[in-house]
Amino acid sequence: MKPRSPSAGKLSARELCILSLMAALIFGTKVALASLPNINLNSVLIILTTLFFGWKALYTVYVYVLLEGLVFGFSVWWVGYLYVWAVLVVVVMLFRRNDSALFWAVVAGVFGLCFGLMMYLEWFAINGGWEAFFAMWVAGIPYDLTHCAGNFAFTLVLYRPLHTVLKKLTER
């Protein structure tokens, strides 16, 4: 029932395949749900990938972020993706011993609520002030609320079934 050790190191062929598939799944489900504002499976999939693969989940995160840039273009928002999704990996690593679907749903919800706040940190640096950062963050709060609700609901519903699938994939 326990996920694999979160140790870093060389990737096995199985790990490379699973981590690549997770990146493709994150990207594919995001595109499939694109008509819904900030509603996606990214957080639950990154949480589970991190629980099973530890720091190696960063491979999945950065392949996903690269796919986003290649398809949608590399711009300011893309720079935010480079650090924001890594923050989720760090948070999961801090609490990786927890196996409660409700706990991870709360983490995913809080992450969704804070997503815009973290994404607009570069606005402070680029535009030289708190005004631009604050304006962008406040304008995005309705989207952060939907992100929070979607993350919470998807994680609460999908955590157990996806955990079971990943467990079977990693045990073979």
Salt bridges, closest charged atoms under 4 A:
GLU15 OE2 - ARG4 NH1 3.87
GLU15 OE1 - LYS56 NZ 3.07
GLU68 OE1 - LYS30 NZ 3.68
ASP99 OD2 - ARG160 NH1 3.36
ASP99 OD1 - HIS163 NE2 3.58
GLU171 OE2 - LYS167 NZ 3.80
